[in-house]
Amino acid sequence: MLRKKIELRNGQRATIRPAKPEDAGSVLDYLNCVFGETDYLAFGKGDLDWPIEKERKFIEGYLDSDNKLLIVALVRQSIVGTLGFTGDEKTRLRHTGEFGMAVLRKHWGLGIGAALIECMIEWAKSSGVVRKINLRVRVDNQRALSLYERFGFVREGVVRRQFAVVDKFFDAYFMGLEIDP
């Protein structure tokens, strides 16, 4: 089972592990908070409005799949970051998928995002299935672009008007990382 302890840049310790069905309530609380902290995410404040049982089933779906991953970063037992990788279900595309992640604003710059990506890449290499990791990131999100490029993700194209925030459109880079076991 994937589990990693890391020391953050501020001296605190964090644990990264797969999300569990019993985390559903905490995950929803975390997401409702983080979605209101930045406009760089695909979801905004109030966009995720589903019951705890639906979140529990969502998490179970990730645990039951060989090409999906949902991990959480915890500081003092509180979720401060998440990363979800969703592999395609079609036979010819199962080796690919896309990920998204978020970290609570007060924990930005401490190494949580990098640790989440490291865990995902390690998992992908050992999965026996995942051979390509994709993502979309707003072209104006320099912090995220620098982080992804540090891990070897390359810009593969531009998606025009990918994000709409308060009636303003933003382009996104489509980025990818090829995985070889």
Secondary structure in CASP SS format (residue, H / E / C, confidence):
PFRMAT SS
TARGET T0000
AUTHOR 0000-0000-0000
METHOD secondary structure of the structure
MODEL  1
M C 1.00
L C 1.00
R C 1.00
K E 1.00
K E 1.00
I E 1.00
E E 1.00
L C 1.00
R C 1.00
N C 1.00
G C 1.00
Q C 1.00
R E 1.00
A E 1.00
T E 1.00
I E 1.00
R E 1.00
P E 1.00
A C 1.00
K C 1.00
P H 1.00
E H 1.00
D H 1.00
A H 1.00
G H 1.00
S H 1.00
V H 1.00
L H 1.00
D H 1.00
Y H 1.00
L H 1.00
N H 1.00
C H 1.00
V H 1.00
F C 1.00
G C 1.00
E C 1.00
T C 1.00
D C 1.00
Y C 1.00
L C 1.00
A C 1.00
F C 1.00
G C 1.00
K C 1.00
G C 1.00
D C 1.00
L C 1.00
D C 1.00
W C 1.00
P C 1.00
I H 1.00
E H 1.00
K H 1.00
E H 1.00
R H 1.00
K H 1.00
F H 1.00
I H 1.00
E H 1.00
G H 1.00
Y H 1.00
L H 1.00
D C 1.00
S C 1.00
D C 1.00
N C 1.00
K E 1.00
L E 1.00
L E 1.00
I E 1.00
V E 1.00
A E 1.00
L E 1.00
V E 1.00
R C 1.00
Q C 1.00
S E 1.00
I E 1.00
V E 1.00
G E 1.00
T E 1.00
L E 1.00
G E 1.00
F E 1.00
T E 1.00
G E 1.00
D C 1.00
E C 1.00
K C 1.00
T H 1.00
R H 1.00
L H 1.00
R C 1.00
H C 1.00
T E 1.00
G E 1.00
E E 1.00
F E 1.00
G E 1.00
M E 1.00
A E 1.00
V E 1.00
L C 1.00
R H 1.00
K H 1.00
H H 1.00
W C 1.00
G C 1.00
L C 1.00
G C 1.00
I H 1.00
G H 1.00
A H 1.00
A H 1.00
L H 1.00
I H 1.00
E H 1.00
C H 1.00
M H 1.00
I H 1.00
E H 1.00
W H 1.00
A H 1.00
K H 1.00
S H 1.00
S H 1.00
G C 1.00
V C 1.00
V C 1.00
R C 1.00
K E 1.00
I E 1.00
N E 1.00
L E 1.00
R E 1.00
V E 1.00
R E 1.00
V C 1.00
D C 1.00
N C 1.00
Q H 1.00
R H 1.00
A H 1.00
L H 1.00
S H 1.00
L H 1.00
Y H 1.00
E H 1.00
R H 1.00
F C 1.00
G C 1.00
F C 1.00
V E 1.00
R E 1.00
E E 1.00
G E 1.00
V E 1.00
V E 1.00
R E 1.00
R E 1.00
Q E 1.00
F E 1.00
A E 1.00
V E 1.00
V C 1.00
D C 1.00
K E 1.00
F E 1.00
F E 1.00
D E 1.00
A E 1.00
Y E 1.00
F E 1.00
M E 1.00
G E 1.00
L E 1.00
E E 1.00
I C 1.00
D C 1.00
P C 1.00
END
